Amino acid sequence: MRLREKTLYRLLFETAARAEEILALNIEDLDLTARQARVKAKGARAKTRRRGQAREDFVLETVYWDAGAARLLPRLLKGRTRGPVFVTHRRPGPGKVIGPRDVCPDTGLARLSYGQARALLDEHTALNGPGTGWDLHEFRHSALTHLGEAGASLLMLMAKSRHKKPENLRRYFKPSPDAIAEITSLLAPRTSG
């Protein structure tokens, strides 16, 4: 597996962010020292001025990562200081129209698309042929489940995932049979000795 994919998967897991948010990151959005980045969240609306005129900037939210992604990101960036974090390995073809934000100004490589990232993950995880592998969104599910099993409160899970409603978060949290067995042991009768 390439460094690009390792970094993407680790960042998706550690941030519990949506794949679209992470794939849209530019290097300028990263704060490598603080291990955080500002992302344009799902459903983000343009800020409005008092007289109703829309502005070009959006309300941004912060995602956080830990040591795994922190070790991989500098290696992936290789000194690049601007442009998309995740890029393809080839330049776009002559007929391909790509916006300036989606091309690395230093290398000319295009931003890795959701479809390309999904195909790469399927390639790495498919057991019964193409189309049978994981989905990019499963990193978010997995991260939230691990945090929940580790004892994170519903409020902390909402803060990490940036969900606004608890009922929307519940579908992501699927405790393992081991976690359910462990919590069931709390119901065992106490022995007096």
Secondary structure, DSSP 8 states (H G I E B T S, - for coil): --HHHHHHHHHHHHHT--HHHHHT-BGGGEETTTTEEEEE-TT--EEE-TTS-EEEEE-EEEEE--HHHHHHHHHHHTT--SSBSSB-SS---TT----GGGB-TTT--BB--HHHHHHHHHHHH-SSSTT-S--TTHHHHHHHHHHHHTT--HHHHHHHHT-SSHHHHHTT----HHHHHHHHGGGS-----
